[in-house]
Amino acid sequence: PAPPPPPPPPAAAAAALNVVVEADGVRSLGEEGEAVLRTLLEKCSDKSMGDVWRRSAFWENETASLLEIVNVLGRWERCSEWKDRTIFIDETDLRAKDEDERQALTTGRHQMALRLGCGERSAMFQNVPNLPFTNAKIAASVGLTVDDFQALPVTRAACNVLFDGLAESRSGLIPYKVLDERRARMVGEGGAFDQAGFRVGWAKSCILFIFGLFFFGKANFIWVLLAVKFAHDWQPDLIPGPKEMGLFKVWGIV
């Protein structure tokens, strides 16, 4: 006799496939998401899941709890599940020399990533919010279930922190094979979440970023920013601040 058909997905999983995602991802958990996160952290057997992680570029204002990072990891096994994206920004107001996060959201950047065989940071935070959490072993390793994770939104910040660990740098592009291999290092024997694997990847990202900051000259620009800031505080009516002078844009490309 033919095997019985698989059971239908939980209602929460179906709902997760209808998340409205903008080009720059899901920016916050929202009130309901925050409530879900608090409930799951109380239920979670591993209390380190409440630890808050920052981006490897420490001045960027994006943080996520370790549980939110696990929530991203448990929704895919291979980057082929999310590498193709269809949400782009209008490129008409961008100049080729502009170096900011908007460049990573363009059609041109996506086409380049496909040609190079690389997974994009932006593809992760655009597509993973609409992938259901399916990894029961990862969920069980932190004392939760697949259904527990379904109700927890996937934010841009959580994707970015995880991507930092996968990239082992601030890069927004990683070859497909490398992505899958590094993702596998974050899953231990028996399919449990390997926190040490994530920590090692994130630490490499942070160390390489700091090394590049000081050895390629960008750290020296900090003194320019500080000098302008002090001068602006001293004579605010006469001297514009770093933001008004566009120095943060310069900082982004130095």
N, C-alpha and C positions, 0 to 999 in steps of 0.2 A: 504493500500500500504506500501511497505517496505520503511524505512527511507532512505534518500539519503546518499551516501557514504561520509565519512569525507573528507574535502579538503586535497590536498597533502601538505606536509610540505613545508615551504619556502625554497628557494634554499640555503639560508645561513645555515639553520638547517641541510640540507643534507651535506653541506660542512663541518660542524662541526663534523660529524661522521667519517671523514677521516683524523683527526689530527694525525701526526706522533709523538708518545710519546716514549721516551726512558725509561729505568728502573728507572731513577731518576726524571722523570717527565719533564714538559716543564719549562725550566730554565728562560726564559725571554719572554716578550711580542713581541720582535722584533720591527723593525721600523714601520711596518704597524699596529701592535697592539698598540704601543704607540700613533700613530696618531688617532686610533679609540678611545682610552681612553680619549685623550684630547677633541675630538669632543663630546663624551658622557658627560664628566664633564661640558662642556659649556652648553649643552642642559638640563642637570639634574636640576630639581627644588630644590633638597635638596643639598645645597652646602657642607654639611658635608661629602658628598660622596668622596670628594677630600682629606679628612684626611688620613694621612699615619699611618699604624699600623705596629708594629714590632712583632717578635716572643716573647713569654713570657720569653724565655731564651734570655735576652737582648743583649748578645754578638754575637748571631747568625746573620749573615748578610743577613737576609731575611725580606723584607718589602712589603706591598701591600696597595693600597688605599682601603677605605671602599667599593667603588663601585666594585672593583675586588672581594672582599669578598662576596658581594651580588651576583655577577655573578656566584660564586660557589654554593651558597645556593639555587639559583633559578633553578638549574639543577637537583635536586633530592629531593624526599620527604621521602624516606626510604633508609636506608643504603644497603638494599638488591639489590638496583639498581646498586651498584658499588663494593660490597664487594669481589667478585671473580676476581682475577687477573691472568694473564697468562704471565707476563713479569718478568723475574728473572735474577739475575746476576750469573755468574759462581762462585761456592763456593770453587773451588779448591785452590784459593789463599787466602782464609780466614782461620784463626785459630779460634778455638772455643772460646778462651779467648779474641779475638779482640772485643772491644766494640766501634763500630763506626756506622755511619748511613748505611753502606753497609749491616750489618747484617739484617736490616729490609727489604732488597730487595731480600732475599734468598727464595728458595722453602721451606726450613725448617720452617722459620718464618711464612710463609703463611699457611702451614699445621697446625702449632700450633694455629694460630689465628682461623682457621676453627674449630679445636677441642674444643677450648674455647668458641666459639660462639662470637667472637669479630671482629669488623671492624678495619681495619688497616689504619694508616696514609698513608702508601705507596699505598694502594689500591685506596684511594681517589685521590691522585695526579696523579696516572697512568690512572684511568678510567674516572673521571669526565670531563676531556678535550674533551672526545668524546660523552658526553651526551648533547643533545640540551637543550637550555634554554626554559622552557615551562611554567613557573609560571607568568602569566600575572598580577596577583594581586601584587606580589612583585615588578615587573617591574613598574607598575603604581604608587606604593607607593613612588617611587623616581623620578617620572616624566618621565619615559621611557617606551618603549614597548619591547615585546619579541624579535622582529626583531632587535631592537637596541643592545640587549645583545648578539645576535647570533654571531656578528662579533668580539666580544671581547674575545681573547684567555684566557684560564684558566691556570694560572701558578702554579708551585709547591709552590711558596711563599704564594700565596693567599690561597691555600688549607691548608698549614701548619698553617697559622695564624688562619683560621677558625677552624681547628682541635684543636688547643690550647684551643680555647673557648669552643668547644664541650667536650674536655677531662677534662677541668678545672684542667689541669696538663700538664706535658711534655710527658705523656704516649703516646705510639704509638699504643696501643690497647684499644678499648672501647667495652663493651658488646653491642650487637645489640640493645636491648631494651633501654639501656641508651642513645645510640647515637640518636635514633629516638625521645626519649622524650626531650632531650636537643635541638635537632634541632627544635622541635615544640615550644620551649620557645622563639626562635628567630623570630617567626612569630606571630604577634599580631592579634587582632580581625579584621575580614574582610580579612585576608590573607596578610596584609601589613608587610613589614620588621620591626621587633621590634629591633631597635638599642640598646635600654636599655638591652634587653635580651642578645645580643651579648656582650655588654660591661661588664655585670656582670660575664658571663662565662669566658671571657678573664681575667678579674681582679682576679678571683679566681685562675686561672692558674698561673698568675704572682706572686700572694701573696704566694701560696703554694711552688712555685719554689724558691722564695727568702728565705722562712722559711727553706726549706730543705738545701739550700745552706749554711746558717749560722749555723744551728743546727746539721748538719750531717758532718761538718768538711771541706766541699769542699772549702768554702771561705778562709780558712786558707792557702790553697795552692796558693792563689793569691800572697801572700808575697814571696813564693819561685819563682814564675814566675817573679815578679818585681825585686827581688834580682839578678837573673841570667841576666835579661835584662840590668840592670844597670852595672853589671860587664862586660857584652859583649860590651856595648857602651864604657866602659872605656878602655878595652883591646880587641878590636875585633879580633886581630890576634892570641891571646893566648886563649881566652875564647869563646867557641861556644855559640850561642844564644839559647833561649828556644826551637825554632823549630828544630834546629840542634841536640839538646840533646833529642828530643822526649818528651819534657815535656807536650806539648799540648795533646798528646795521654794519658799520665798519668792523666792529668786534666780531660779527658773524662771519666775515670773510677774511680776516687777518690770518 
